[in-house]
């Protein structure tokens, strides 16, 4: 379970880093739609090859819900980033972990004392790793509201995808259905954006999107794989522990930016990474 959950944080962190780089050159909605389409094609092939269609059942509605909520949460997140400082928005969005954590506790999971301590320390580390802005102009209420809606949406996706299947082949089908819904919702949002004068392509045109297809495929497949490993982690152990370990992805994103882009980490981010590691060790030891 621990290995699956930590793999989830690694994959999501790398996907967020790659997606962040791509949105500097390509409109964000286009990145979402194209990356999810490429992932859906790959998943569709897996579903056909494994005969996962036979796993269709009522649980797929959880995947449908995750596929609808996910893009809506992402749109709120992007809008909040456009309206307010990233140093506030990003750490607050990491509070998504509260949703699956609460769901696990409501369902009767009772971690030990060391695990409770690890959850608190790791969650604090995740928030600090985002580099929260401690000074500056007040943040608009609308920005805070959008960020909190995004956080609840991200957390809901974690909880929903964990309930979407009970078998590995069923998970393939659930992830495929989730991706199809992502494409439908994201595509509709892109259409509305273009009708309102927004851009679907970068200034360089479609050639820039074509050249970025390998990177877009990586982002989409890493996101899919992360959803899959999280579902496996939540099914193999306490959801409360899996959710916290999977939420360490902002640390991965910050470290990737430091290693690839040579971005300097703030002191608060370094402290956050250290706390996240300490919290992980407590969770593992518990």
C-alpha contacts under 8 A as a table, 3 or more apart, distances in Angstrom:
res1	aa1	res2	aa2	distance
1	X	4	X	5.20
1	X	5	X	6.19
1	X	232	X	7.29
1	X	233	X	4.49
1	X	234	X	7.33
1	X	236	X	5.44
1	X	237	X	5.73
1	X	242	X	7.15
2	X	5	X	5.16
2	X	6	X	6.12
2	X	233	X	6.94
2	X	242	X	6.97
2	X	245	X	7.49
2	X	284	X	7.29
3	X	6	X	5.27
3	X	7	X	6.02
3	X	233	X	7.91
4	X	7	X	5.06
4	X	8	X	6.20
4	X	229	X	5.17
4	X	230	X	6.42
4	X	232	X	6.72
4	X	233	X	5.16
5	X	8	X	4.99
5	X	9	X	6.58
5	X	229	X	6.59
5	X	230	X	5.65
5	X	233	X	5.43
5	X	242	X	5.40
5	X	243	X	7.47
5	X	245	X	5.56
5	X	246	X	4.85
6	X	9	X	5.14
6	X	10	X	6.31
6	X	245	X	5.80
6	X	246	X	5.74
6	X	248	X	7.74
7	X	10	X	5.01
7	X	11	X	6.14
7	X	226	X	7.20
7	X	229	X	6.90
7	X	246	X	7.65
8	X	11	X	5.23
8	X	12	X	6.05
8	X	225	X	7.62
8	X	226	X	4.47
8	X	227	X	7.13
8	X	229	X	5.66
8	X	230	X	5.71
8	X	246	X	5.35
8	X	249	X	7.80
9	X	12	X	5.22
9	X	13	X	5.87
9	X	226	X	7.34
9	X	245	X	6.98
9	X	246	X	4.53
9	X	247	X	5.97
9	X	248	X	5.31
9	X	249	X	4.22
9	X	252	X	7.27
10	X	13	X	5.18
10	X	14	X	6.24
10	X	248	X	7.92
10	X	249	X	5.96
10	X	252	X	6.09
11	X	14	X	5.21
11	X	15	X	6.02
11	X	222	X	5.44
11	X	223	X	6.71
11	X	225	X	7.22
11	X	226	X	5.47
11	X	249	X	7.69
12	X	15	X	4.95
12	X	16	X	5.99
12	X	222	X	6.74
12	X	223	X	5.93
12	X	226	X	5.94
12	X	249	X	5.71
13	X	16	X	5.21
13	X	17	X	6.17
13	X	248	X	7.99
13	X	249	X	4.26
13	X	250	X	5.94
13	X	251	X	7.31
13	X	252	X	4.84
13	X	253	X	4.61
14	X	17	X	5.00
14	X	18	X	6.07
14	X	219	X	7.78
14	X	222	X	7.52
14	X	249	X	7.98
14	X	252	X	6.83
14	X	253	X	6.11
14	X	256	X	7.32
15	X	18	X	5.10
15	X	19	X	5.90
15	X	218	X	7.43
15	X	219	X	4.73
15	X	220	X	7.49
15	X	222	X	5.73
15	X	223	X	6.07
16	X	19	X	5.00
16	X	20	X	5.90
16	X	219	X	7.60
16	X	253	X	6.61
17	X	20	X	5.11
17	X	21	X	6.36
17	X	253	X	5.37
17	X	256	X	7.00
17	X	257	X	7.22
18	X	21	X	5.20
18	X	22	X	6.26
18	X	215	X	7.21
18	X	219	X	6.12
19	X	22	X	5.06
19	X	23	X	6.16
19	X	31	X	7.25
19	X	216	X	7.70
19	X	219	X	6.24
20	X	23	X	5.31
20	X	24	X	6.77
21	X	24	X	5.50
21	X	25	X	7.51
22	X	25	X	5.58
22	X	26	X	5.91
22	X	28	X	7.96
22	X	31	X	7.05
22	X	212	X	7.96
22	X	215	X	7.93
22	X	216	X	7.80
23	X	26	X	4.87
23	X	27	X	5.68
23	X	28	X	5.09
23	X	31	X	6.75
24	X	27	X	7.71
25	X	202	X	6.45
26	X	30	X	6.85
26	X	31	X	6.57
26	X	201	X	6.45
26	X	202	X	5.15
26	X	208	X	7.89
26	X	209	X	7.24
27	X	30	X	5.37
27	X	31	X	6.41
27	X	199	X	6.87
27	X	200	X	6.27
27	X	201	X	6.50
27	X	202	X	6.54
28	X	31	X	5.06
28	X	32	X	6.34
29	X	32	X	5.05
29	X	33	X	6.16
29	X	186	X	6.72
29	X	187	X	7.98
29	X	189	X	7.62
29	X	190	X	5.91
29	X	200	X	7.63
30	X	33	X	5.16
30	X	34	X	5.91
30	X	190	X	7.12
30	X	200	X	6.08
30	X	201	X	7.31
31	X	34	X	5.46
31	X	35	X	5.85
31	X	216	X	6.89
32	X	35	X	5.44
32	X	36	X	6.00
32	X	186	X	6.93
33	X	36	X	5.31
33	X	37	X	6.03
33	X	182	X	7.65
33	X	183	X	5.54
33	X	186	X	5.76
33	X	187	X	6.17
34	X	37	X	5.05
34	X	38	X	6.26
34	X	216	X	6.91
35	X	38	X	5.27
35	X	39	X	6.27
35	X	216	X	4.82
35	X	217	X	5.45
35	X	218	X	7.82
35	X	219	X	6.27
35	X	220	X	4.46
35	X	221	X	7.82
36	X	39	X	4.97
36	X	40	X	6.02
36	X	179	X	6.08
36	X	180	X	7.99
36	X	182	X	6.99
36	X	183	X	6.29
36	X	220	X	5.15
36	X	221	X	7.96
37	X	40	X	4.98
37	X	41	X	6.28
37	X	179	X	7.39
37	X	180	X	7.67
37	X	183	X	6.42
37	X	220	X	7.86
38	X	41	X	5.22
38	X	42	X	6.51
38	X	216	X	7.76
38	X	217	X	5.70
38	X	220	X	6.66
38	X	221	X	7.78
39	X	42	X	5.22
39	X	43	X	6.12
39	X	179	X	7.33
39	X	217	X	6.57
39	X	220	X	5.10
39	X	221	X	5.19
39	X	224	X	6.99
40	X	43	X	4.97
40	X	44	X	5.84
40	X	176	X	5.84
40	X	179	X	5.62
40	X	180	X	6.53
41	X	44	X	5.07
41	X	45	X	6.43
42	X	45	X	5.30
42	X	46	X	6.51
43	X	46	X	4.95
43	X	47	X	6.10
43	X	172	X	6.90
43	X	173	X	7.95
43	X	175	X	7.52
43	X	176	X	5.60
44	X	47	X	5.04
44	X	48	X	6.25
44	X	176	X	6.35
45	X	48	X	5.24
45	X	49	X	6.08
46	X	49	X	5.06
46	X	50	X	6.03
46	X	172	X	7.19
47	X	50	X	5.38
47	X	51	X	5.85
47	X	52	X	4.97
47	X	53	X	6.66
47	X	169	X	7.62
47	X	172	X	6.10
47	X	173	X	5.99
47	X	176	X	7.69
48	X	51	X	5.25
48	X	52	X	6.69
48	X	53	X	7.35
49	X	52	X	7.92
50	X	169	X	6.91
51	X	54	X	6.23
51	X	169	X	7.76
52	X	55	X	5.50
52	X	56	X	7.66
52	X	169	X	5.11
52	X	170	X	5.99
52	X	172	X	6.74
52	X	173	X	5.77
53	X	56	X	5.66
53	X	173	X	6.61
55	X	169	X	7.09
55	X	170	X	5.16
55	X	173	X	7.34
56	X	59	X	7.81
56	X	60	X	6.67
56	X	170	X	7.33
56	X	173	X	7.48
57	X	60	X	5.88
58	X	61	X	5.98
59	X	62	X	5.65
59	X	63	X	7.37
59	X	163	X	7.07
59	X	164	X	5.05
59	X	165	X	6.20
60	X	63	X	5.02
60	X	64	X	6.34
60	X	164	X	5.66
60	X	165	X	7.37
60	X	174	X	5.87
60	X	177	X	7.50
61	X	64	X	4.85
61	X	65	X	6.12
61	X	164	X	7.35
62	X	65	X	5.11
62	X	66	X	6.19
62	X	160	X	5.33
62	X	161	X	6.51
62	X	163	X	6.50
62	X	164	X	5.01
63	X	66	X	4.99
63	X	67	X	6.06
63	X	160	X	6.69
63	X	161	X	5.95
63	X	164	X	5.43
63	X	174	X	5.37
63	X	175	X	6.89
63	X	177	X	6.22
63	X	178	X	5.01
64	X	67	X	5.01
64	X	68	X	6.31
64	X	177	X	6.34
64	X	178	X	5.50
64	X	181	X	6.29
65	X	68	X	5.17
65	X	69	X	6.01
65	X	157	X	7.94
65	X	160	X	7.24
65	X	178	X	7.81
66	X	69	X	5.18
66	X	70	X	5.75
66	X	156	X	7.28
66	X	157	X	4.84
66	X	160	X	5.83
66	X	161	X	6.44
66	X	178	X	6.19
67	X	70	X	5.52
67	X	71	X	7.06
67	X	157	X	7.89
67	X	177	X	7.40
67	X	178	X	4.20
67	X	179	X	6.23
67	X	180	X	7.35
67	X	181	X	4.67
67	X	182	X	4.81
68	X	71	X	6.25
68	X	72	X	6.74
68	X	178	X	7.80
68	X	181	X	5.86
68	X	182	X	6.14
68	X	185	X	6.36
69	X	72	X	5.25
69	X	73	X	6.09
69	X	153	X	5.93
69	X	154	X	7.85
69	X	156	X	7.59
69	X	157	X	6.79
70	X	73	X	5.21
70	X	74	X	6.23
70	X	153	X	6.33
70	X	154	X	6.34
70	X	157	X	6.16
70	X	182	X	7.01
71	X	74	X	4.89
71	X	75	X	6.11
71	X	182	X	5.95
71	X	185	X	6.52
71	X	186	X	6.04
72	X	75	X	5.17
72	X	76	X	6.36
72	X	150	X	7.72
72	X	153	X	7.53
72	X	185	X	7.70
73	X	76	X	5.14
73	X	77	X	6.15
73	X	149	X	6.75
73	X	150	X	4.24
73	X	151	X	7.27
73	X	152	X	7.83
73	X	153	X	4.94
73	X	154	X	6.25
74	X	77	X	4.90
74	X	78	X	6.16
74	X	150	X	6.44
74	X	154	X	7.94
75	X	78	X	5.16
75	X	79	X	6.11
75	X	150	X	7.91
76	X	79	X	5.09
76	X	80	X	6.09
76	X	146	X	5.33
76	X	147	X	6.64
76	X	149	X	6.97
76	X	150	X	5.46
77	X	80	X	5.11
77	X	81	X	6.25
77	X	89	X	7.85
77	X	93	X	7.64
77	X	146	X	6.65
77	X	147	X	5.75
77	X	150	X	5.36
78	X	81	X	5.05
78	X	82	X	6.28
79	X	82	X	5.04
79	X	83	X	6.30
79	X	143	X	7.96
79	X	146	X	7.36
80	X	83	X	5.09
80	X	84	X	5.86
80	X	89	X	6.69
80	X	143	X	5.00
80	X	144	X	7.47
80	X	146	X	5.70
80	X	147	X	5.82
81	X	84	X	5.43
81	X	85	X	6.47
81	X	86	X	5.68
81	X	89	X	6.30
81	X	90	X	7.96
81	X	143	X	7.98
82	X	85	X	7.95
83	X	143	X	6.12
84	X	88	X	7.51
84	X	89	X	6.94
84	X	139	X	6.40
84	X	140	X	7.31
84	X	143	X	5.98
85	X	88	X	5.61
85	X	89	X	6.35
85	X	133	X	7.62
85	X	139	X	7.77
86	X	89	X	4.95
86	X	90	X	5.59
87	X	90	X	6.06
87	X	91	X	6.93
87	X	130	X	6.68
87	X	131	X	5.44
87	X	132	X	4.50
87	X	133	X	4.63
88	X	91	X	5.93
88	X	92	X	6.38
88	X	131	X	7.77
88	X	132	X	5.05
88	X	133	X	5.40
89	X	92	X	5.34
89	X	93	X	6.16
89	X	143	X	7.88
89	X	144	X	7.51
89	X	147	X	6.07
90	X	93	X	5.24
90	X	94	X	6.59
90	X	130	X	5.86
90	X	132	X	7.68
91	X	94	X	5.17
91	X	95	X	7.22
91	X	126	X	7.20
91	X	127	X	4.48
91	X	128	X	6.76
91	X	129	X	7.45
91	X	130	X	4.83
91	X	131	X	6.98
91	X	132	X	5.99
92	X	95	X	5.51
92	X	127	X	6.81
92	X	147	X	6.72
92	X	148	X	7.03
92	X	151	X	7.23
93	X	96	X	6.01
93	X	147	X	5.91
93	X	148	X	6.56
93	X	150	X	6.46
93	X	151	X	4.52
94	X	97	X	6.67
94	X	126	X	6.79
94	X	127	X	6.23
94	X	151	X	6.59
94	X	247	X	7.11
94	X	250	X	7.62
95	X	98	X	5.82
95	X	123	X	7.73
95	X	127	X	7.42
95	X	151	X	5.98
96	X	99	X	5.95
96	X	100	X	7.93
96	X	150	X	7.96
96	X	151	X	4.33
96	X	152	X	5.52
96	X	153	X	7.42
96	X	154	X	5.61
96	X	155	X	4.28
96	X	156	X	7.87
97	X	100	X	5.95
97	X	101	X	6.11
97	X	123	X	7.93
97	X	155	X	5.65
97	X	243	X	6.01
97	X	244	X	6.21
97	X	247	X	6.26
98	X	101	X	4.98
98	X	102	X	5.87
98	X	155	X	6.93
99	X	102	X	5.23
99	X	103	X	6.19
99	X	152	X	6.58
99	X	155	X	4.91
99	X	156	X	6.24
99	X	159	X	7.21
100	X	103	X	4.85
100	X	104	X	6.08
100	X	155	X	5.99
100	X	156	X	6.97
100	X	158	X	6.37
100	X	159	X	5.03
100	X	239	X	6.88
100	X	240	X	6.72
100	X	243	X	6.22
101	X	104	X	5.26
101	X	105	X	6.43
101	X	239	X	6.79
101	X	240	X	4.60
101	X	241	X	7.84
101	X	243	X	6.34
101	X	244	X	7.51
102	X	105	X	5.13
102	X	106	X	6.11
102	X	240	X	7.64
103	X	106	X	5.11
103	X	107	X	6.16
103	X	159	X	7.31
104	X	107	X	5.11
104	X	108	X	6.55
104	X	109	X	5.58
104	X	238	X	7.30
104	X	239	X	5.45
104	X	240	X	5.40
105	X	108	X	5.20
105	X	109	X	4.96
105	X	110	X	6.58
105	X	240	X	7.10
106	X	109	X	7.32
109	X	238	X	6.66
109	X	239	X	7.86
109	X	240	X	7.38
111	X	115	X	5.75
111	X	116	X	6.33
111	X	238	X	7.85
111	X	240	X	7.67
111	X	241	X	7.91
112	X	115	X	5.23
112	X	116	X	6.28
112	X	286	X	6.48
113	X	116	X	5.13
113	X	117	X	6.28
113	X	286	X	7.67
114	X	117	X	5.10
114	X	118	X	6.05
114	X	282	X	5.86
114	X	283	X	6.64
114	X	285	X	7.43
114	X	286	X	5.16
115	X	118	X	4.79
115	X	119	X	6.05
115	X	241	X	7.42
115	X	282	X	6.10
115	X	283	X	4.66
115	X	284	X	7.84
115	X	285	X	7.91
115	X	286	X	5.21
116	X	119	X	5.13
116	X	120	X	6.39
116	X	283	X	7.88
117	X	120	X	5.23
117	X	121	X	6.18
117	X	279	X	7.32
117	X	282	X	7.08
117	X	283	X	7.94
118	X	121	X	5.15
118	X	122	X	5.83
118	X	278	X	7.38
118	X	279	X	4.07
118	X	280	X	6.29
118	X	281	X	7.36
118	X	282	X	4.69
118	X	283	X	5.00
119	X	122	X	5.23
119	X	123	X	5.90
119	X	241	X	7.32
119	X	244	X	6.17
119	X	279	X	6.28
119	X	280	X	7.99
119	X	283	X	7.00
120	X	123	X	5.29
120	X	124	X	6.19
120	X	279	X	7.35
121	X	124	X	5.22
121	X	125	X	6.15
121	X	275	X	5.97
121	X	276	X	6.56
121	X	278	X	7.11
121	X	279	X	4.83
122	X	125	X	4.90
122	X	126	X	6.18
122	X	244	X	7.03
122	X	245	X	7.87
122	X	248	X	7.64
122	X	275	X	5.96
122	X	276	X	4.18
122	X	277	X	7.07
122	X	278	X	7.00
122	X	279	X	4.19
122	X	280	X	6.33
123	X	126	X	5.09
123	X	127	X	6.40
123	X	244	X	6.83
123	X	247	X	7.88
123	X	276	X	7.06
123	X	279	X	7.90
124	X	127	X	5.26
124	X	128	X	6.23
124	X	272	X	7.06
124	X	275	X	7.16
124	X	276	X	7.39
125	X	128	X	5.13
125	X	129	X	5.89
125	X	271	X	7.25
125	X	272	X	3.89
125	X	273	X	5.87
125	X	274	X	7.08
125	X	275	X	4.62
125	X	276	X	4.40
125	X	279	X	7.85
126	X	129	X	5.08
126	X	130	X	6.68
126	X	247	X	7.27
126	X	248	X	5.89
126	X	249	X	7.95
126	X	250	X	6.32
126	X	251	X	6.56
126	X	272	X	6.12
126	X	273	X	7.17
126	X	276	X	6.09
127	X	130	X	5.58
127	X	131	X	7.47
127	X	132	X	7.15
127	X	272	X	7.08
128	X	131	X	5.41
128	X	132	X	6.03
128	X	268	X	5.85
128	X	269	X	5.51
128	X	271	X	7.14
128	X	272	X	4.48
128	X	273	X	7.70
129	X	132	X	7.81
129	X	250	X	6.43
129	X	251	X	5.66
129	X	254	X	7.14
129	X	268	X	6.78
129	X	269	X	4.04
129	X	270	X	6.76
129	X	271	X	7.30
129	X	272	X	4.36
129	X	273	X	5.61
130	X	250	X	6.19
130	X	251	X	7.42
130	X	254	X	7.33
130	X	269	X	6.30
130	X	272	X	7.93
131	X	266	X	6.65
131	X	268	X	6.02
131	X	269	X	5.15
132	X	268	X	7.75
133	X	136	X	7.41
139	X	143	X	6.71
139	X	144	X	7.06
140	X	143	X	5.26
140	X	144	X	6.56
141	X	144	X	5.09
141	X	145	X	6.03
142	X	145	X	5.01
142	X	146	X	6.09
143	X	146	X	5.22
143	X	147	X	6.13
144	X	147	X	5.08
144	X	148	X	6.14
145	X	148	X	5.24
145	X	149	X	6.15
146	X	149	X	5.10
146	X	150	X	6.14
147	X	150	X	5.03
147	X	151	X	6.17
148	X	151	X	4.93
148	X	152	X	6.18
149	X	152	X	5.18
149	X	153	X	6.12
150	X	153	X	4.97
150	X	154	X	6.10
151	X	154	X	5.16
151	X	155	X	6.13
152	X	155	X	5.10
152	X	156	X	6.00
153	X	156	X	4.99
153	X	157	X	6.29
154	X	157	X	5.21
154	X	158	X	6.59
155	X	158	X	5.13
155	X	159	X	6.41
156	X	159	X	5.06
156	X	160	X	5.94
157	X	160	X	5.06
157	X	161	X	5.93
158	X	161	X	5.54
158	X	162	X	6.33
158	X	227	X	7.75
158	X	230	X	7.68
158	X	243	X	7.65
159	X	162	X	5.36
159	X	163	X	6.77
160	X	163	X	5.27
160	X	164	X	6.29
161	X	164	X	4.97
161	X	165	X	7.72
161	X	174	X	7.80
161	X	227	X	7.16
161	X	231	X	6.21
162	X	165	X	7.17
162	X	230	X	7.21
162	X	231	X	4.53
162	X	232	X	7.73
162	X	234	X	6.03
162	X	235	X	6.99
163	X	166	X	7.59
163	X	231	X	7.80
164	X	171	X	7.09
164	X	174	X	6.05
165	X	168	X	7.71
165	X	170	X	5.29
165	X	171	X	5.28
165	X	174	X	6.67
166	X	170	X	6.59
166	X	171	X	7.23
166	X	235	X	7.65
167	X	170	X	5.01
167	X	171	X	6.13
168	X	171	X	4.94
168	X	172	X	6.55
169	X	172	X	5.11
169	X	173	X	6.62
170	X	173	X	5.18
170	X	174	X	6.13
171	X	174	X	4.92
171	X	175	X	6.04
171	X	228	X	6.94
171	X	231	X	7.86
172	X	175	X	5.30
172	X	176	X	6.21
172	X	228	X	7.93
173	X	176	X	5.03
173	X	177	X	6.19
174	X	177	X	5.17
174	X	178	X	6.11
175	X	178	X	4.97
175	X	179	X	6.16
175	X	224	X	6.88
175	X	227	X	7.56
175	X	228	X	7.30
176	X	179	X	5.14
176	X	180	X	6.29
177	X	180	X	5.12
177	X	181	X	6.30
178	X	181	X	5.23
178	X	182	X	6.15
179	X	182	X	4.84
179	X	183	X	6.20
180	X	183	X	5.15
180	X	184	X	6.30
181	X	184	X	4.99
181	X	185	X	6.15
182	X	185	X	5.35
182	X	186	X	5.80
183	X	186	X	5.08
183	X	187	X	5.55
184	X	187	X	5.17
184	X	188	X	6.13
185	X	188	X	5.20
185	X	189	X	6.27
186	X	189	X	5.06
186	X	190	X	6.11
187	X	190	X	4.99
187	X	191	X	6.13
188	X	191	X	5.07
188	X	192	X	6.28
189	X	192	X	5.16
189	X	193	X	6.11
190	X	193	X	4.96
190	X	194	X	6.17
190	X	200	X	7.11
191	X	194	X	5.22
191	X	195	X	6.22
192	X	195	X	5.06
192	X	196	X	6.27
193	X	196	X	5.14
193	X	197	X	6.48
193	X	198	X	5.02
193	X	199	X	7.48
194	X	197	X	5.05
194	X	198	X	4.47
194	X	199	X	5.85
194	X	200	X	6.43
195	X	198	X	7.07
199	X	202	X	7.12
201	X	204	X	7.72
201	X	205	X	5.58
201	X	206	X	6.27
201	X	209	X	7.55
202	X	205	X	5.43
202	X	206	X	7.47
202	X	208	X	7.10
202	X	209	X	7.93
204	X	207	X	6.74
204	X	208	X	5.92
205	X	208	X	6.01
205	X	209	X	7.48
206	X	209	X	5.18
206	X	210	X	6.26
207	X	210	X	5.01
207	X	211	X	6.12
208	X	211	X	5.16
208	X	212	X	6.27
209	X	212	X	5.05
209	X	213	X	6.30
210	X	213	X	5.27
211	X	214	X	7.56
212	X	215	X	5.37
212	X	216	X	6.07
213	X	216	X	4.89
213	X	217	X	5.93
214	X	217	X	5.09
214	X	218	X	6.26
215	X	218	X	5.04
215	X	219	X	6.31
216	X	219	X	5.16
216	X	220	X	6.23
217	X	220	X	5.15
217	X	221	X	5.97
218	X	221	X	5.23
218	X	222	X	5.82
219	X	222	X	5.25
219	X	223	X	6.18
220	X	223	X	5.24
220	X	224	X	6.30
221	X	224	X	4.98
221	X	225	X	6.01
222	X	225	X	5.06
222	X	226	X	6.03
223	X	226	X	5.08
223	X	227	X	6.32
224	X	227	X	5.17
224	X	228	X	6.28
225	X	228	X	4.95
225	X	229	X	6.13
226	X	229	X	5.18
226	X	230	X	6.02
227	X	230	X	5.17
227	X	231	X	6.22
228	X	231	X	5.17
228	X	232	X	6.32
229	X	232	X	5.01
229	X	233	X	6.06
230	X	233	X	4.94
230	X	234	X	6.04
230	X	242	X	7.24
230	X	243	X	7.91
230	X	246	X	6.93
231	X	234	X	5.16
231	X	235	X	6.10
232	X	235	X	5.07
232	X	236	X	6.10
233	X	236	X	5.17
233	X	237	X	6.21
233	X	239	X	7.69
233	X	242	X	5.88
234	X	237	X	5.60
234	X	238	X	6.26
234	X	239	X	4.78
234	X	242	X	5.67
234	X	243	X	7.58
235	X	238	X	7.75
235	X	239	X	7.58
237	X	241	X	7.65
237	X	242	X	7.10
238	X	241	X	5.51
238	X	242	X	6.31
239	X	242	X	4.97
239	X	243	X	5.83
240	X	243	X	5.42
240	X	244	X	6.56
241	X	244	X	5.39
241	X	245	X	6.28
241	X	283	X	6.94
242	X	245	X	5.28
242	X	246	X	5.96
243	X	246	X	5.14
243	X	247	X	6.12
244	X	247	X	5.10
244	X	248	X	7.02
245	X	248	X	5.75
245	X	280	X	6.68
246	X	249	X	6.75
247	X	250	X	7.44
248	X	251	X	5.71
248	X	252	X	7.09
248	X	276	X	6.95
249	X	252	X	5.00
249	X	253	X	6.28
250	X	253	X	4.98
250	X	254	X	6.11
251	X	254	X	5.16
251	X	255	X	6.16
251	X	272	X	7.86
251	X	273	X	5.85
251	X	276	X	7.80
252	X	255	X	5.15
252	X	256	X	6.02
253	X	256	X	5.07
253	X	257	X	6.21
254	X	257	X	5.16
254	X	258	X	6.25
254	X	265	X	7.45
254	X	269	X	7.93
255	X	258	X	4.91
255	X	259	X	6.10
256	X	259	X	5.07
256	X	260	X	5.81
256	X	261	X	7.66
257	X	260	X	5.38
257	X	261	X	5.06
257	X	262	X	6.41
257	X	263	X	5.72
258	X	261	X	5.76
258	X	262	X	4.58
258	X	263	X	4.52
258	X	264	X	6.02
258	X	265	X	6.76
259	X	262	X	5.49
259	X	263	X	7.53
260	X	263	X	7.95
265	X	269	X	5.89
265	X	270	X	6.35
266	X	269	X	5.10
266	X	270	X	6.40
267	X	270	X	5.11
267	X	271	X	6.19
268	X	271	X	5.05
268	X	272	X	6.03
269	X	272	X	4.85
269	X	273	X	6.16
270	X	273	X	5.16
270	X	274	X	6.33
271	X	274	X	5.12
271	X	275	X	6.19
272	X	275	X	5.05
272	X	276	X	6.06
273	X	276	X	5.06
273	X	277	X	6.26
274	X	277	X	5.16
274	X	278	X	6.22
275	X	278	X	4.94
275	X	279	X	6.00
276	X	279	X	5.07
276	X	280	X	6.12
277	X	280	X	5.03
277	X	281	X	6.31
278	X	281	X	5.17
278	X	282	X	6.36
279	X	282	X	5.07
279	X	283	X	6.21
280	X	283	X	5.06
280	X	284	X	6.15
281	X	284	X	5.10
281	X	285	X	6.02
282	X	285	X	5.11
282	X	286	X	6.02
283	X	286	X	5.15
